[in-house]
Amino acid sequence: MNVGEPSHTAIQVAACRAAHLRFDPAPHLLEDRFAEKLLGADAERLITSYADGGSWILLENRLFLPFRGRFGEDRIAEAHAAGVRQLVILGAGLDSFALRRPPELGGLRIFEIDHPATQGWKRRRLAECAIAEPEELEFVECDFETTSISEALRSSGFRPQAPAIVSWMGVVYYLEKETVRRALAELAGLLAPGSAVVLDYQLPLVDLPQRYHDIFAQQSAYLLRSGEPQVNRYRPAELREAIGVAGFARADLPTREELHQRYFAPIASQIPMSERFGMAMAWR
Ligand SMILES: C[S@@+](CC[C@H](N)C(=O)[O-])C[C@H]1O[C@@H](n2cnc3c(N)ncnc32)[C@H](O)[C@@H]1O
């Protein structure tokens, strides 16, 4: 990340969530009515950059990134139904789940862990928008490259002896593989049985259709300027193995077809489902 600046990609993901609501027909994959507010003065420019007629990859993101949020929130609801009362959001960015938490998910304590530059910016935006920080939400600063996640969590009200659901969306491909390996091992060591981690990952470019190769240089240049280069990609088998080696009991990696049938087939949008991401669950 660029020193002293919040994550640019976190702002872009929030713009996708706002654009999905504005430009895609209902039913929406995710209804994030806070995203537009939190974006601030630049909201209109950011949101309209995802309007119809724009680049195909922006349209794919407009649909897939809200889906990713929805996938995580469905897993949170399932964990809550199973009795889990702690949610950890790693690299939370402008995630607004804590502000939108449905009343039926009562008693859930939420820990947002993020880079200090992004988290500080988000908290200022909340104050500027006069949005109160929910009582059940605790902010924890952590740079994953330099600070251990378990150390950060141990400095908070997190209770390692109780199970937790951990959401780690849109982050692992910005970290070195060694950092991901270490973080997974730490989480496997820290989390109580019955806990789970839900995350997304990106597939190797060589396994993707030509359209992704054509846009790769342009996309990489943008990410480099933002100070957020994407530095790792996994094949599903490799990620499954990394999760197992870290010490988790089980990994679930739904296929593209399963995700399409469950989430994309029922909606009215004509935008194709992105082929570059995968979703995974690691069970403690
Ligand atoms: C693409 S955003 C995803 C935000 C959010 N999870 C979402 O899906 O809307 C990436 C997030 O990872 C965080 N991040 C990136 N590198 C980090 C690091 N080294 N330590 C802590 N957080 C980091 C950024 O601050 C940002 O919030």
PDBQT file of the ligand as one rigid body, heavy atoms in Angstrom, charges set to zero:
ROOT
HETATM    1  C1  LIG A 301      -9.374  -5.262  -1.912  1.00  0.00    +0.000 C 
HETATM    2  S1  LIG A 301      -9.487  -4.624  -0.279  1.00  0.00    +0.000 S 
HETATM    3  C2  LIG A 301     -10.726  -5.707   0.366  1.00  0.00    +0.000 C 
HETATM    4  C3  LIG A 301     -11.584  -5.024   1.394  1.00  0.00    +0.000 C 
HETATM    5  C4  LIG A 301     -12.761  -5.827   1.924  1.00  0.00    +0.000 C 
HETATM    6  N1  LIG A 301     -12.361  -7.103   2.478  1.00  0.00    +0.000 N 
HETATM    7  C5  LIG A 301     -13.798  -5.991   0.865  1.00  0.00    +0.000 C 
HETATM    8  O1  LIG A 301     -13.913  -7.100   0.290  1.00  0.00    +0.000 OA
HETATM    9  O2  LIG A 301     -14.497  -5.017   0.593  1.00  0.00    +0.000 OA
HETATM   10  C6  LIG A 301      -7.989  -5.170   0.465  1.00  0.00    +0.000 C 
HETATM   11  C7  LIG A 301      -7.900  -4.901   1.965  1.00  0.00    +0.000 C 
HETATM   12  O3  LIG A 301      -6.707  -5.541   2.448  1.00  0.00    +0.000 OA
HETATM   13  C8  LIG A 301      -6.051  -4.672   3.328  1.00  0.00    +0.000 C 
HETATM   14  N2  LIG A 301      -4.623  -4.989   3.296  1.00  0.00    +0.000 N 
HETATM   15  C9  LIG A 301      -3.815  -5.107   2.213  1.00  0.00    +0.000 A 
HETATM   16  N3  LIG A 301      -2.551  -5.371   2.615  1.00  0.00    +0.000 NA
HETATM   17  C10 LIG A 301      -2.583  -5.419   3.972  1.00  0.00    +0.000 A 
HETATM   18  C11 LIG A 301      -1.627  -5.648   4.974  1.00  0.00    +0.000 A 
HETATM   19  N4  LIG A 301      -0.350  -5.872   4.652  1.00  0.00    +0.000 N 
HETATM   20  N5  LIG A 301      -2.016  -5.615   6.257  1.00  0.00    +0.000 NA
HETATM   21  C12 LIG A 301      -3.299  -5.382   6.595  1.00  0.00    +0.000 A 
HETATM   22  N6  LIG A 301      -4.271  -5.167   5.691  1.00  0.00    +0.000 NA
HETATM   23  C13 LIG A 301      -3.907  -5.180   4.401  1.00  0.00    +0.000 A 
HETATM   24  C14 LIG A 301      -6.333  -3.269   2.813  1.00  0.00    +0.000 C 
HETATM   25  O4  LIG A 301      -6.162  -2.285   3.820  1.00  0.00    +0.000 OA
HETATM   26  C15 LIG A 301      -7.774  -3.426   2.345  1.00  0.00    +0.000 C 
HETATM   27  O5  LIG A 301      -8.672  -3.116   3.367  1.00  0.00    +0.000 OA
ENDROOT
TORSDOF 0
